[in-house]
Amino acid sequence: MVKIAVELQRALEHRALNGDGGKLRARALAKGDGWTVEDVVCTSGPQDRPFEEQHADVAIAIVAAGTFQYRASSRHSSAARELMTPGSVLLGRHGQYFECGHEHGTGDRCLAFRYAPDYFESLVADSGVSSRDFRRFCLPPMRALSPLLARALAGLTASMETPWEELSVQLAAQTVQLMHGPAPGNGNAPPSSLARVSRAVRAIERNPHVRLTLASLAREAGLSPYHFLRTFEHLTGLTPHQFILRARLREAAIRLVNGRAKILDVAFDCGFGDVSNFNRAFSAEFGVSPRAYRRQFTTS
């Protein structure tokens, strides 16, 4: 998403200008009793060695821009290594050790929701889910999460007040409910596959509105179209077409909330060839038309 990636690009340019090492900058957006929301920008790259960290609270982080590898320890497995891409959701338990690596690209930006353990347990209990433990470490970009993620990411560029407390509650409940369903496992993917798919994801992120064919993305990754399609879906949980469509729709949703552009212009700017196709895709993703979606977040 172009506007969201601007802040990351500025941080990377500042690093290059000053010759600094990779850094993590967290800016508090909102805070309440048992929860916080932060805008987290990381400028680490392949030259920066990852180091072990520990989640001080329960963490649910939405990847807004960039890619990275997330490795977390678990009592269910010794370690897991997941490729995090825009639209995916990182999950971390209280006290869990983890590493974030940027072997295949520089920088990322995340919207991090953090919960005190007792507060998070109360949210999970109220949601009706019996298990309160994360049995996996990420969720891929999913249609079920699209409306919530779009609303949350719009808060990074919004000129209006964002209901962060409501979003934190909804995100906790929905994430826990979804994590018990089937999800792609890419923990054993070879580094070469991670590198190739990361290159393709970053190519999509740079120009999600332009026409990107399977053949052109496969060339970017250095694979045949057949092997690229299988590898991409295995690591991201989506086919390239689904990934591009979801990225375009998230960008459109954010523009509808934060801007006054005509729906026709939003459709064309986000890479849709005609407004009818945009309306159908948007309604399928978010459950309402673009016009109705905008009305939800505007006041008379």
C-alpha positions as CSV (number, residue, x, y, z in Angstrom):
1,M,0.0,0.0,0.0
2,V,1.6,3.2,-1.2
3,K,0.9,5.6,1.6
4,I,1.7,3.1,4.3
5,A,5.0,2.2,2.6
6,V,6.1,5.9,2.5
7,E,7.0,5.9,6.2
8,L,9.1,2.8,5.8
9,Q,10.9,4.2,2.8
10,R,11.7,7.4,4.6
11,A,13.2,5.4,7.5
12,L,15.3,3.3,5.0
13,E,16.5,6.5,3.3
14,H,17.5,7.9,6.6
15,R,19.5,4.8,7.4
16,A,21.3,4.9,4.1
17,L,22.1,8.6,4.5
18,N,23.5,8.2,8.0
19,G,25.1,4.8,7.5
20,D,23.3,3.4,10.6
21,G,22.7,-0.2,11.4
22,G,19.2,-1.7,11.4
23,K,16.9,-0.3,14.0
24,L,13.4,-0.8,15.4
25,R,11.3,2.2,16.1
26,A,7.9,1.9,17.9
27,R,5.5,4.8,18.0
28,A,2.6,4.5,20.4
29,L,-0.7,5.1,18.7
30,A,-3.1,4.4,21.6
31,K,-3.1,2.8,25.0
32,G,-5.7,1.5,27.5
33,D,-6.2,-0.7,30.4
34,G,-4.5,-4.0,29.4
35,W,-3.8,-3.1,25.7
36,T,-1.6,-0.9,23.5
37,V,-1.2,-0.2,19.8
38,E,2.1,0.7,18.2
39,D,3.3,1.7,14.7
40,V,6.5,-0.4,14.4
41,V,9.1,0.4,11.7
42,C,12.1,-1.8,11.3
43,T,15.1,-0.9,9.0
44,S,17.0,-4.2,9.4
45,G,18.3,-5.9,6.2
46,P,20.4,-8.9,5.1
47,Q,23.5,-7.3,6.6
48,D,22.0,-7.2,10.1
49,R,22.2,-10.3,12.2
50,P,18.9,-11.3,13.8
51,F,19.0,-11.6,17.6
52,E,16.7,-13.3,20.1
53,E,13.9,-11.3,21.6
54,Q,11.1,-12.1,24.0
55,H,7.5,-11.0,23.9
56,A,6.7,-9.0,27.0
57,D,3.0,-9.3,26.4
58,V,0.7,-11.2,24.1
59,A,1.3,-9.8,20.6
60,I,-0.8,-9.7,17.4
61,A,0.9,-7.7,14.7
62,I,-0.4,-6.9,11.2
63,V,2.3,-6.6,8.6
64,A,1.6,-3.4,6.8
65,A,4.7,-3.2,4.4
66,G,7.8,-5.2,3.7
67,T,8.7,-8.9,4.3
68,F,10.6,-10.7,7.0
69,Q,11.1,-14.2,8.5
70,Y,9.6,-14.9,11.9
71,R,11.0,-17.7,14.0
72,A,9.3,-18.5,17.4
73,S,9.8,-21.2,20.0
74,S,6.8,-23.3,21.1
75,R,6.1,-26.2,23.3
76,H,4.3,-27.8,20.3
77,S,7.5,-27.6,18.2
78,S,11.1,-26.7,18.6
79,A,11.0,-23.7,16.3
80,A,9.0,-22.4,13.3
81,R,10.1,-20.1,10.6
82,E,7.3,-18.2,8.8
83,L,7.5,-15.8,5.9
84,M,5.6,-12.6,6.9
85,T,4.1,-10.6,4.0
86,P,1.8,-7.6,3.8
87,G,-1.6,-8.6,5.1
88,S,-0.4,-11.5,7.2
89,V,-0.7,-11.5,11.0
90,L,2.1,-12.3,13.5
91,L,1.2,-14.1,16.7
92,G,3.3,-14.1,19.9
93,R,2.6,-15.5,23.3
94,H,3.6,-13.8,26.6
95,G,7.2,-14.7,27.4
96,Q,7.8,-16.5,24.1
97,Y,11.3,-16.1,22.6
98,F,11.5,-15.2,18.9
99,E,13.7,-13.9,16.1
100,C,12.9,-11.7,13.1
101,G,15.2,-12.0,10.1
102,H,15.6,-9.9,7.0
103,E,17.8,-12.1,4.9
104,H,15.9,-11.5,1.7
105,G,14.9,-7.8,1.9
106,T,15.3,-4.7,3.9
107,G,12.8,-3.2,6.2
108,D,9.2,-3.7,7.3
109,R,6.3,-1.9,9.0
110,C,3.8,-3.5,11.3
111,L,0.8,-2.4,13.3
112,A,1.3,-4.1,16.6
113,F,-1.4,-4.8,19.2
114,R,-0.1,-5.8,22.6
115,Y,-2.2,-7.3,25.4
116,A,-1.5,-7.9,29.1
117,P,-1.9,-11.7,29.6
118,D,-4.8,-11.5,32.0
119,Y,-6.7,-9.1,29.8
120,F,-6.1,-11.2,26.7
121,E,-7.3,-14.3,28.5
122,S,-10.5,-12.5,29.4
123,L,-11.1,-11.5,25.8
124,V,-10.6,-15.1,24.6
125,A,-12.9,-16.5,27.2
126,D,-15.6,-14.0,26.3
127,S,-15.2,-15.0,22.6
128,G,-16.2,-18.6,23.3
129,V,-12.9,-20.2,22.3
130,S,-11.8,-23.0,24.6
131,S,-8.1,-22.8,23.9
132,R,-6.2,-19.7,24.9
133,D,-2.9,-20.6,23.4
134,F,-1.4,-19.8,20.0
135,R,-0.7,-23.1,18.3
136,R,0.8,-21.4,15.3
137,F,2.8,-18.3,14.8
138,C,1.1,-16.5,11.9
139,L,-2.0,-16.2,9.8
140,P,-1.8,-15.6,6.1
141,P,-3.8,-12.8,4.4
142,M,-7.4,-14.1,4.7
143,R,-10.7,-12.9,3.5
144,A,-12.2,-13.4,6.9
145,L,-9.8,-10.8,8.3
146,S,-9.9,-8.3,5.4
147,P,-12.5,-5.9,6.8
148,L,-10.8,-5.7,10.2
149,L,-7.3,-5.4,8.8
150,A,-8.3,-2.7,6.4
151,R,-9.9,-0.7,9.2
152,A,-6.9,-1.0,11.4
153,L,-4.3,-0.2,8.6
154,A,-6.4,2.9,7.6
155,G,-5.6,4.2,11.1
156,L,-1.9,4.6,10.1
157,T,-2.9,7.3,7.5
158,A,-6.2,8.5,8.9
159,S,-7.0,12.1,9.5
160,M,-10.0,11.1,11.7
161,E,-10.1,9.4,15.0
162,T,-9.5,5.6,14.9
163,P,-11.4,3.3,17.4
164,W,-8.3,1.5,18.5
165,E,-9.8,-0.1,21.6
166,E,-12.6,-1.6,19.6
167,L,-10.2,-2.8,17.0
168,S,-7.9,-4.4,19.6
169,V,-10.8,-6.4,21.1
170,Q,-12.1,-7.5,17.7
171,L,-8.7,-8.5,16.4
172,A,-7.9,-10.6,19.5
173,A,-11.3,-12.5,19.3
174,Q,-11.2,-13.1,15.6
175,T,-7.6,-14.1,15.5
176,V,-8.0,-16.7,18.1
177,Q,-11.1,-18.1,16.4
178,L,-9.3,-18.3,13.0
179,M,-6.0,-19.8,14.2
180,H,-7.6,-23.2,14.9
181,G,-8.5,-23.7,11.2
182,P,-6.1,-25.0,8.5
183,A,-3.2,-22.8,7.6
184,P,-0.1,-23.2,5.4
185,G,3.0,-24.5,7.1
186,N,6.2,-23.1,5.7
187,G,8.5,-23.6,8.6
188,N,10.7,-26.0,6.7
189,A,10.9,-24.0,3.4
190,P,14.5,-23.7,2.1
191,P,16.1,-20.3,2.2
192,S,16.2,-20.2,-1.6
193,S,12.4,-20.4,-1.7
194,L,12.0,-17.7,0.9
195,A,14.3,-15.4,-1.0
196,R,12.5,-16.0,-4.3
197,V,9.0,-15.5,-2.9
198,S,10.2,-12.5,-0.9
199,R,11.4,-10.8,-4.1
200,A,8.1,-11.5,-5.8
201,V,6.1,-10.1,-2.8
202,R,8.2,-6.9,-2.8
203,A,7.7,-6.5,-6.5
204,I,3.9,-6.8,-6.0
205,E,4.1,-4.3,-3.1
206,R,6.0,-1.7,-5.2
207,N,3.3,-1.8,-7.9
208,P,0.2,-3.6,-6.8
209,H,-1.9,-1.5,-9.3
210,V,0.0,-2.6,-12.5
211,R,-0.7,-5.8,-14.4
212,L,1.6,-8.5,-13.0
213,T,1.4,-11.8,-14.8
214,L,2.3,-15.2,-13.4
215,A,5.1,-15.4,-16.0
216,S,6.6,-12.0,-15.0
217,L,6.5,-12.8,-11.3
218,A,8.1,-16.2,-11.9
219,R,10.9,-14.5,-13.8
220,E,11.4,-12.1,-10.8
221,A,11.7,-15.2,-8.6
222,G,13.9,-17.2,-11.0
223,L,11.5,-20.1,-11.2
224,S,9.3,-21.7,-13.8
225,P,5.6,-20.6,-13.6
226,Y,4.6,-24.0,-12.4
227,H,7.2,-24.1,-9.6
228,F,6.7,-20.5,-8.7
229,L,2.9,-20.9,-8.3
230,R,3.3,-23.9,-6.0
231,T,6.1,-22.3,-3.9
232,F,4.3,-18.9,-3.6
233,E,1.0,-20.6,-2.5
234,H,2.9,-22.8,0.0
235,L,4.7,-19.9,1.6
236,T,2.0,-17.2,1.6
237,G,-1.3,-19.3,1.8
238,L,-2.5,-17.6,-1.4
239,T,-2.0,-17.9,-5.1
240,P,-0.3,-14.8,-6.7
241,H,-3.6,-13.7,-8.2
242,Q,-5.3,-13.9,-4.8
243,F,-2.4,-12.1,-3.2
244,I,-2.4,-9.2,-5.7
245,L,-6.2,-8.9,-5.6
246,R,-6.2,-8.8,-1.8
247,A,-3.5,-6.1,-1.8
248,R,-5.4,-4.0,-4.2
249,L,-8.6,-4.3,-2.2
250,R,-6.9,-3.3,1.1
251,E,-5.5,-0.2,-0.6
252,A,-8.9,0.6,-2.0
253,A,-10.6,0.2,1.4
254,I,-8.0,2.5,3.0
255,R,-8.5,5.2,0.3
256,L,-12.3,5.0,0.7
257,V,-12.0,5.7,4.4
258,N,-9.3,8.3,4.3
259,G,-10.0,10.1,1.0
260,R,-12.8,11.8,-1.0
261,A,-11.8,10.4,-4.4
262,K,-14.6,9.1,-6.6
263,I,-15.2,5.4,-6.4
264,L,-14.4,5.2,-10.1
265,D,-11.0,6.8,-9.6
266,V,-10.2,4.6,-6.6
267,A,-11.0,1.5,-8.7
268,F,-8.7,2.6,-11.6
269,D,-5.9,3.8,-9.2
270,C,-5.9,0.5,-7.5
271,G,-5.5,-1.5,-10.7
272,F,-9.1,-2.5,-11.6
273,G,-9.9,-2.2,-15.2
274,D,-13.6,-1.3,-14.7
275,V,-15.7,-0.2,-11.8
276,S,-18.2,-3.1,-12.1
277,N,-15.4,-5.7,-11.6
278,F,-14.1,-3.6,-8.7
279,N,-17.6,-3.5,-7.1
280,R,-18.0,-7.2,-7.4
281,A,-14.5,-8.0,-5.9
282,F,-14.9,-5.4,-3.1
283,S,-18.3,-6.7,-2.1
284,A,-17.1,-10.3,-2.1
285,E,-14.1,-9.3,0.1
286,F,-15.8,-6.9,2.6
287,G,-19.4,-7.9,2.4
288,V,-20.7,-4.5,1.3
289,S,-20.3,-2.3,-1.7
290,P,-17.6,0.4,-1.9
291,R,-20.2,3.1,-1.4
292,A,-21.7,1.4,1.6
293,Y,-18.3,0.8,3.1
294,R,-17.4,4.4,2.8
295,R,-20.6,5.4,4.5
296,Q,-19.8,3.3,7.5
297,F,-16.8,5.5,8.3
298,T,-18.0,9.0,7.3
299,T,-20.3,11.3,9.2
300,S,-22.8,13.7,7.8
